[in-house]
Amino acid sequence: MKDKEKVYLFHGPYQDYFYKYVEYKRGTGRKYGRASIFMIQELERFFDRQPLVPVAEMLSKASVEEFVAKRPEESLKTQYMRMNFIHDFAIFVNECGGTAYVYPAEKYVKVRSDFCPYIFTHEEIRRLFEVVDRLPYWGRYPKYHLIYPMLLRILYGCGLRLNEALLLKTGDVDTTQGVLYLSSTKNGSQRCVPMSVSLWRYVDYY
């Protein structure tokens, strides 16, 4: 079962807000799955540890600042995600008629990325294609030697994410117009990706 189809059980005084918040997020086309639900469950556990106070005070400034405070052995990215979640959730609660302190976005921790993309040379790209085009037939996976050359060309020629390419179905490929229709994208939106003439011909032949 996909994350988007799962039913999660919430508890506590904010459970109605939690259900509505998930419904709202998914209604905007976002894939609000397990990783996102974890943040709600984290807030539930936080509430469970707090002394009993009126519901209107559970998301007070002091409470929210305690929730977003840096924890031992925690990365800045994890803390940033918690800040971003409680910021958006508080806005949602207020729009629904509740009372919640909105943590200021300007107070978010600064997360620096050390990621450095690797740029392939033309020679390296040529060698990659040479390797996949020479894959031998394998009885255990009869289409193995056909799929990988096609997959690499789509990734390279259309700039797709790996998951987007793997989720393509026959109906997503328009060989009359030379277009790929993507429905399972990172942001949950749909988009059309044109193919080059050479890739179009290769896909049509495939």
Helices and strands as residue ranges (DSSP letters): G 3-5, H 15-27, H 34-49, G 55-57, H 61-68, H 76-95, G 105-107, H 122-133, H 144-158, H 162-166, G 170-172, E 173-174, E 179-182, E 191-194, H 197-205
